[in-house]
Amino acid sequence: MPVPVYIKERAGENLNLKDRVKKRRGRTEIIVDILSAAMEGTKKTQIVYKANLNFRRARKYLPYLEEKGLIENIGSEYKTTEKGKQFLRDYQRMDEQLK
């Protein structure tokens, strides 16, 4: 499955409150959601909304992802780098293997 289709499917998961509480995201899932949200380049506010984060958590993850070379900050926008896109492809393959 191509990365954009996988991303849309992940974003389209509508879970009710009970299911969301049971299904807490780990660090890797949060990173995947941030990188997915920034694929085409977007502002921090949109990343927060698309990745379902708060600003405090975004302030923690965005510098970390920049340091690792997975995302880049261009002016007021963040964009997933090629290394970040490769990370998403690798994560997708791993996730499919574990299902």
ROMAR-250504 format. One record per residue: residue number from 1; residue in one letter; x, y, z of N, C-alpha, C, CB in turn. Coordinates in nm, 4 decimals, always signed. Glycine has a CB too. Layout:
// residues N
(atom NUM A (X Y Z) (X Y Z) (X Y Z) (X Y Z))
...
END
This chain:
// residues 99
(atom 1 M (+0.0848 -0.1175 +0.0000) (+0.0000 +0.0000 +0.0000) (+0.0892 +0.1237 +0.0000) (-0.0964 -0.0001 +0.1222))
(atom 2 P (+0.0658 +0.2184 -0.0915) (+0.1474 +0.3396 -0.0951) (+0.1327 +0.4207 +0.0336) (+0.1090 +0.4256 -0.2157))
(atom 3 V (+0.2383 +0.4940 +0.0687) (+0.2395 +0.5719 +0.1930) (+0.1210 +0.6682 +0.2014) (+0.3702 +0.6501 +0.2046))
(atom 4 P (+0.0889 +0.7477 +0.0962) (-0.0244 +0.8404 +0.1103) (-0.1572 +0.7699 +0.1417) (-0.0396 +0.9213 -0.0169))
(atom 5 V (-0.1811 +0.6537 +0.0835) (-0.3047 +0.5790 +0.1118) (-0.3038 +0.5326 +0.2560) (-0.3202 +0.4577 +0.0160))
(atom 6 Y (-0.1916 +0.4818 +0.3025) (-0.1780 +0.4367 +0.4409) (-0.2034 +0.5521 +0.5368) (-0.0383 +0.3768 +0.4652))
(atom 7 I (-0.1489 +0.6690 +0.5049) (-0.1658 +0.7866 +0.5901) (-0.3126 +0.8257 +0.5969) (-0.0812 +0.9045 +0.5380))
(atom 8 K (-0.3802 +0.8272 +0.4811) (-0.5221 +0.8628 +0.4807) (-0.6038 +0.7638 +0.5605) (-0.5748 +0.8703 +0.3385))
(atom 9 E (-0.5714 +0.6361 +0.5509) (-0.6442 +0.5352 +0.6280) (-0.6228 +0.5558 +0.7766) (-0.6005 +0.3941 +0.5876))
(atom 10 R (-0.4984 +0.5862 +0.8167) (-0.4698 +0.6107 +0.9590) (-0.5430 +0.7332 +1.0087) (-0.3194 +0.6273 +0.9820))
(atom 11 A (-0.5442 +0.8380 +0.9288) (-0.6109 +0.9614 +0.9686) (-0.7623 +0.9431 +0.9729) (-0.5743 +1.0750 +0.8729))
(atom 12 G (-0.8135 +0.8517 +0.8909) (-0.9572 +0.8300 +0.8843) (-1.0122 +0.7420 +0.9944) (-0.9919 +0.7710 +0.7541))
(atom 13 E (-0.9248 +0.6922 +1.0810) (-0.9724 +0.6085 +1.1907) (-1.0504 +0.6944 +1.2885) (-0.8548 +0.5371 +1.2620))
(atom 14 N (-1.1827 +0.6780 +1.2883) (-1.2668 +0.7536 +1.3802) (-1.2993 +0.6651 +1.4991) (-1.3967 +0.8036 +1.3105))
(atom 15 L (-1.2345 +0.6928 +1.6096) (-1.2558 +0.6144 +1.7297) (-1.3376 +0.6960 +1.8278) (-1.1219 +0.5708 +1.7925))
(atom 16 N (-1.4322 +0.6295 +1.8945) (-1.5058 +0.7014 +1.9972) (-1.4162 +0.7174 +2.1201) (-1.6381 +0.6273 +2.0336))
(atom 17 L (-1.4625 +0.7930 +2.2184) (-1.3789 +0.8243 +2.3340) (-1.3310 +0.6992 +2.4060) (-1.4547 +0.9125 +2.4305))
(atom 18 K (-1.4179 +0.6027 +2.4232) (-1.3807 +0.4793 +2.4931) (-1.2671 +0.4074 +2.4205) (-1.5024 +0.3861 +2.5060))
(atom 19 D (-1.2757 +0.3991 +2.2886) (-1.1716 +0.3325 +2.2103) (-1.0412 +0.4121 +2.2110) (-1.2190 +0.3115 +2.0666))
(atom 20 R (-1.0505 +0.5455 +2.2080) (-0.9293 +0.6268 +2.2105) (-0.8552 +0.6122 +2.3420) (-0.9632 +0.7727 +2.1863))
(atom 21 V (-0.9287 +0.6014 +2.4508) (-0.8643 +0.5850 +2.5809) (-0.7925 +0.4508 +2.5858) (-0.9677 +0.5957 +2.6955))
(atom 22 K (-0.8552 +0.3483 +2.5326) (-0.7935 +0.2154 +2.5309) (-0.6735 +0.2111 +2.4379) (-0.8954 +0.1100 +2.4889))
(atom 23 K (-0.6809 +0.2821 +2.3280) (-0.5759 +0.2772 +2.2264) (-0.4896 +0.4025 +2.2359) (-0.6368 +0.2636 +2.0843))
(atom 24 R (-0.4015 +0.4054 +2.3322) (-0.3098 +0.5182 +2.3479) (-0.1930 +0.5013 +2.2519) (-0.2594 +0.5294 +2.4946))
(atom 25 R (-0.1496 +0.6118 +2.1968) (-0.0376 +0.6075 +2.1037) (+0.0935 +0.6096 +2.1786) (-0.0442 +0.7239 +2.0057))
(atom 26 G (+0.1855 +0.5350 +2.1273) (+0.3210 +0.5386 +2.1797) (+0.4005 +0.6451 +2.1068) (+0.3891 +0.4013 +2.1666))
(atom 27 R (+0.5257 +0.6567 +2.1436) (+0.6133 +0.7576 +2.0839) (+0.6245 +0.7412 +1.9322) (+0.7519 +0.7501 +2.1469))
(atom 28 T (+0.6383 +0.6179 +1.8880) (+0.6535 +0.5931 +1.7439) (+0.5288 +0.6341 +1.6678) (+0.6841 +0.4454 +1.7175))
(atom 29 E (+0.4117 +0.6026 +1.7209) (+0.2874 +0.6393 +1.6528) (+0.2710 +0.7907 +1.6456) (+0.1673 +0.5769 +1.7243))
(atom 30 I (+0.3123 +0.8615 +1.7512) (+0.3041 +1.0074 +1.7503) (+0.3984 +1.0634 +1.6435) (+0.3389 +1.0656 +1.8903))
(atom 31 I (+0.5184 +1.0076 +1.6346) (+0.6135 +1.0519 +1.5324) (+0.5571 +1.0267 +1.3929) (+0.7491 +0.9797 +1.5492))
(atom 32 V (+0.4978 +0.9109 +1.3709) (+0.4376 +0.8786 +1.2410) (+0.3276 +0.9789 +1.2084) (+0.3808 +0.7340 +1.2407))
(atom 33 D (+0.2438 +1.0122 +1.3056) (+0.1357 +1.1075 +1.2820) (+0.1890 +1.2464 +1.2485) (+0.0449 +1.1150 +1.4037))
(atom 34 I (+0.2952 +1.2894 +1.3161) (+0.3551 +1.4205 +1.2880) (+0.4148 +1.4216 +1.1476) (+0.4639 +1.4552 +1.3931))
(atom 35 L (+0.4923 +1.3199 +1.1148) (+0.5543 +1.3141 +0.9821) (+0.4485 +1.3067 +0.8725) (+0.6486 +1.1936 +0.9724))
(atom 36 S (+0.3414 +1.2335 +0.8971) (+0.2317 +1.2234 +0.8002) (+0.1647 +1.3583 +0.7805) (+0.1283 +1.1194 +0.8460))
(atom 37 A (+0.1444 +1.4316 +0.8884) (+0.0790 +1.5619 +0.8812) (+0.1640 +1.6634 +0.8054) (+0.0492 +1.6135 +1.0215))
(atom 38 A (+0.2951 +1.6471 +0.8097) (+0.3865 +1.7452 +0.7483) (+0.4368 +1.7027 +0.6108) (+0.5049 +1.7686 +0.8391))
(atom 39 M (+0.3761 +1.6051 +0.5499) (+0.4240 +1.5543 +0.4207) (+0.4360 +1.6635 +0.3144) (+0.3312 +1.4456 +0.3708))
(atom 40 E (+0.3374 +1.7495 +0.3036) (+0.3370 +1.8508 +0.1989) (+0.3869 +1.9863 +0.2473) (+0.1986 +1.8654 +0.1431))
(atom 41 G (+0.4245 +1.9937 +0.3744) (+0.4665 +2.1206 +0.4322) (+0.3470 +2.1903 +0.4945) (+0.5324 +2.2105 +0.3260))
(atom 42 T (+0.3567 +2.2203 +0.6208) (+0.2448 +2.2823 +0.6907) (+0.2932 +2.3537 +0.8157) (+0.1392 +2.1776 +0.7268))
(atom 43 K (+0.2105 +2.4387 +0.8688) (+0.2444 +2.5134 +0.9903) (+0.2242 +2.4273 +1.1142) (+0.1596 +2.6413 +1.0005))
(atom 44 K (+0.2871 +2.4708 +1.2238) (+0.2808 +2.3955 +1.3486) (+0.1363 +2.3742 +1.3940) (+0.3597 +2.4676 +1.4575))
(atom 45 T (+0.0525 +2.4745 +1.3796) (-0.0871 +2.4628 +1.4225) (-0.1570 +2.3484 +1.3502) (-0.1622 +2.5943 +1.3978))
(atom 46 Q (-0.1342 +2.3363 +1.2207) (-0.1979 +2.2290 +1.1440) (-0.1431 +2.0928 +1.1837) (-0.1782 +2.2514 +0.9941))
(atom 47 I (-0.0152 +2.0859 +1.2152) (+0.0427 +1.9600 +1.2628) (-0.0243 +1.9202 +1.3933) (+0.1964 +1.9727 +1.2819))
(atom 48 V (-0.0424 +2.0168 +1.4830) (-0.1072 +1.9892 +1.6117) (-0.2461 +1.9319 +1.5889) (-0.1155 +2.1171 +1.6979))
(atom 49 Y (-0.3229 +1.9918 +1.4994) (-0.4596 +1.9443 +1.4738) (-0.4602 +1.8098 +1.4017) (-0.5369 +2.0474 +1.3911))
(atom 50 K (-0.3819 +1.7979 +1.2946) (-0.3823 +1.6749 +1.2149) (-0.3271 +1.5550 +1.2919) (-0.3016 +1.6953 +1.0882))
(atom 51 A (-0.2271 +1.5788 +1.3777) (-0.1643 +1.4695 +1.4528) (-0.2305 +1.4501 +1.5896) (-0.0142 +1.4969 +1.4708))
(atom 52 N (-0.3331 +1.5300 +1.6182) (-0.4066 +1.5198 +1.7442) (-0.3129 +1.5330 +1.8648) (-0.4821 +1.3864 +1.7507))
(atom 53 L (-0.2395 +1.6440 +1.8672) (-0.1452 +1.6743 +1.9748) (-0.1870 +1.8020 +2.0453) (-0.0015 +1.6874 +1.9203))
(atom 54 N (-0.1198 +1.8338 +2.1526) (-0.1308 +1.9677 +2.2087) (+0.0015 +2.0385 +2.1797) (-0.1629 +1.9641 +2.3643))
(atom 55 F (+0.0043 +2.1702 +2.2026) (+0.1237 +2.2465 +2.1670) (+0.2440 +2.2096 +2.2528) (+0.0960 +2.3944 +2.1796))
(atom 56 R (+0.2203 +2.1728 +2.3758) (+0.3323 +2.1332 +2.4627) (+0.4013 +2.0097 +2.4053) (+0.2829 +2.1051 +2.6077))
(atom 57 R (+0.3234 +1.9129 +2.3639) (+0.3804 +1.7911 +2.3072) (+0.4488 +1.8209 +2.1737) (+0.2711 +1.6840 +2.2886))
(atom 58 A (+0.3888 +1.9081 +2.0936) (+0.4503 +1.9455 +1.9654) (+0.5857 +2.0127 +1.9886) (+0.3567 +2.0400 +1.8855))
(atom 59 R (+0.5944 +2.0989 +2.0913) (+0.7222 +2.1645 +2.1220) (+0.8282 +2.0641 +2.1642) (+0.7034 +2.2686 +2.2318))
(atom 60 K (+0.7854 +1.9500 +2.2136) (+0.8792 +1.8446 +2.2526) (+0.9261 +1.7653 +2.1299) (+0.8138 +1.7499 +2.3557))
(atom 61 Y (+0.8329 +1.7286 +2.0437) (+0.8650 +1.6391 +1.9325) (+0.9285 +1.7083 +1.8118) (+0.7412 +1.5696 +1.8885))
(atom 62 L (+0.8836 +1.8271 +1.7759) (+0.9340 +1.8903 +1.6537) (+1.0848 +1.9143 +1.6570) (+0.8627 +2.0215 +1.6310))
(atom 63 P (+1.1406 +1.9699 +1.7644) (+1.2881 +1.9856 +1.7667) (+1.3607 +1.8512 +1.7610) (+1.3314 +2.0613 +1.8933))
(atom 64 Y (+1.3045 +1.7503 +1.8257) (+1.3648 +1.6163 +1.8238) (+1.3677 +1.5618 +1.6803) (+1.2861 +1.5194 +1.9171))
(atom 65 L (+1.2570 +1.5758 +1.6087) (+1.2500 +1.5258 +1.4713) (+1.3417 +1.6050 +1.3785) (+1.1060 +1.5318 +1.4199))
(atom 66 E (+1.3557 +1.7344 +1.4047) (+1.4508 +1.8155 +1.3276) (+1.5938 +1.7678 +1.3518) (+1.4374 +1.9652 +1.3647))
(atom 67 E (+1.6268 +1.7442 +1.4773) (+1.7608 +1.6981 +1.5151) (+1.7958 +1.5663 +1.4469) (+1.7705 +1.6821 +1.6670))
(atom 68 K (+1.6954 +1.4788 +1.4339) (+1.7166 +1.3483 +1.3704) (+1.7095 +1.3553 +1.2177) (+1.6139 +1.2490 +1.4214))
(atom 69 G (+1.6751 +1.4709 +1.1629) (+1.6708 +1.4874 +1.0178) (+1.5456 +1.4304 +0.9537) (+1.7905 +1.4233 +0.9566))
(atom 70 L (+1.4408 +1.4103 +1.0298) (+1.3163 +1.3534 +0.9764) (+1.2183 +1.4603 +0.9300) (+1.2499 +1.2665 +1.0812))
(atom 71 I (+1.2372 +1.5817 +0.9805) (+1.1498 +1.6933 +0.9443) (+1.2368 +1.8170 +0.9357) (+1.0326 +1.7125 +1.0479))
(atom 72 E (+1.1968 +1.9136 +0.8529) (+1.2727 +2.0369 +0.8437) (+1.1798 +2.1557 +0.8616) (+1.3468 +2.0458 +0.7094))
(atom 73 N (+1.2346 +2.2604 +0.9206) (+1.1598 +2.3833 +0.9432) (+1.2059 +2.4845 +0.8402) (+1.1795 +2.4371 +1.0888))
(atom 74 I (+1.1134 +2.5228 +0.7532) (+1.1439 +2.6205 +0.6487) (+1.0574 +2.7428 +0.6760) (+1.1181 +2.5620 +0.5035))
(atom 75 G (+1.1169 +2.8428 +0.7373) (+1.0394 +2.9619 +0.7749) (+0.9400 +2.9254 +0.8832) (+0.9659 +3.0220 +0.6523))
(atom 76 S (+0.8124 +2.9388 +0.8527) (+0.7090 +2.9057 +0.9510) (+0.6452 +2.7701 +0.9221) (+0.6016 +3.0142 +0.9530))
(atom 77 E (+0.7003 +2.6965 +0.8264) (+0.6432 +2.5668 +0.7900) (+0.7378 +2.4525 +0.8225) (+0.6084 +2.5642 +0.6422))
(atom 78 Y (+0.6782 +2.3390 +0.8488) (+0.7523 +2.2150 +0.8699) (+0.7206 +2.1224 +0.7538) (+0.7163 +2.1485 +1.0076))
(atom 79 K (+0.8238 +2.0496 +0.7100) (+0.8049 +1.9561 +0.5992) (+0.8845 +1.8294 +0.6271) (+0.8483 +2.0198 +0.4638))
(atom 80 T (+0.8234 +1.7162 +0.5988) (+0.8888 +1.5871 +0.6151) (+1.0009 +1.5745 +0.5123) (+0.7869 +1.4707 +0.6005))
(atom 81 T (+1.1187 +1.5367 +0.5574) (+1.2339 +1.5204 +0.4679) (+1.2264 +1.3837 +0.3991) (+1.3683 +1.5350 +0.5469))
(atom 82 E (+1.3184 +1.3607 +0.3064) (+1.3261 +1.2291 +0.2413) (+1.3543 +1.1202 +0.3444) (+1.4357 +1.2285 +0.1317))
(atom 83 K (+1.4404 +1.1506 +0.4407) (+1.4689 +1.0546 +0.5476) (+1.3410 +1.0248 +0.6270) (+1.5802 +1.1090 +0.6419))
(atom 84 G (+1.2593 +1.1278 +0.6508) (+1.1324 +1.1087 +0.7199) (+1.0351 +1.0252 +0.6390) (+1.0704 +1.2421 +0.7519))
(atom 85 K (+1.0327 +1.0467 +0.5090) (+0.9443 +0.9668 +0.4213) (+0.9892 +0.8209 +0.4198) (+0.9437 +1.0241 +0.2761))
(atom 86 Q (+1.1208 +0.7991 +0.4207) (+1.1717 +0.6620 +0.4274) (+1.1324 +0.5975 +0.5599) (+1.3254 +0.6598 +0.4102))
(atom 87 F (+1.1386 +0.6738 +0.6687) (+1.0956 +0.6249 +0.7990) (+0.9494 +0.5805 +0.7933) (+1.1150 +0.7335 +0.9067))
(atom 88 L (+0.8637 +0.6609 +0.7287) (+0.7218 +0.6256 +0.7164) (+0.7028 +0.4975 +0.6354) (+0.6438 +0.7405 +0.6512))
(atom 89 R (+0.7792 +0.4836 +0.5261) (+0.7684 +0.3615 +0.4450) (+0.8128 +0.2396 +0.5256) (+0.8534 +0.3740 +0.3161))
(atom 90 D (+0.9229 +0.2536 +0.5986) (+0.9719 +0.1431 +0.6812) (+0.8717 +0.1080 +0.7904) (+1.1075 +0.1786 +0.7436))
(atom 91 Y (+0.8133 +0.2089 +0.8523) (+0.7133 +0.1861 +0.9571) (+0.5911 +0.1148 +0.8994) (+0.6714 +0.3200 +1.0226))
(atom 92 Q (+0.5493 +0.1590 +0.7814) (+0.4336 +0.0974 +0.7158) (+0.4589 -0.0512 +0.6895) (+0.4016 +0.1702 +0.5836))
(atom 93 R (+0.5762 -0.0843 +0.6367) (+0.6084 -0.2248 +0.6097) (+0.6108 -0.3055 +0.7392) (+0.7441 -0.2362 +0.5376))
(atom 94 M (+0.6708 -0.2511 +0.8424) (+0.6764 -0.3196 +0.9712) (+0.5356 -0.3402 +1.0268) (+0.7624 -0.2398 +1.0712))
(atom 95 D (+0.4533 -0.2355 +1.0206) (+0.3166 -0.2449 +1.0731) (+0.2359 -0.3509 +0.9984) (+0.2461 -0.1087 +1.0632))
(atom 96 E (+0.2545 -0.3585 +0.8658) (+0.1825 -0.4588 +0.7864) (+0.2293 -0.6005 +0.8211) (+0.2021 -0.4320 +0.6357))
(atom 97 Q (+0.3578 -0.6157 +0.8497) (+0.4109 -0.7477 +0.8861) (+0.3562 -0.7962 +1.0188) (+0.5625 -0.7438 +0.8921))
(atom 98 L (+0.3275 -0.7044 +1.1091) (+0.2827 -0.7408 +1.2422) (+0.1322 -0.7635 +1.2514) (+0.3229 -0.6350 +1.3388))
(atom 99 K (+0.0602 -0.7367 +1.1449) (-0.0865 -0.7559 +1.1466) (-0.1223 -0.8986 +1.1190) (-0.1548 -0.6657 +1.0444))
END
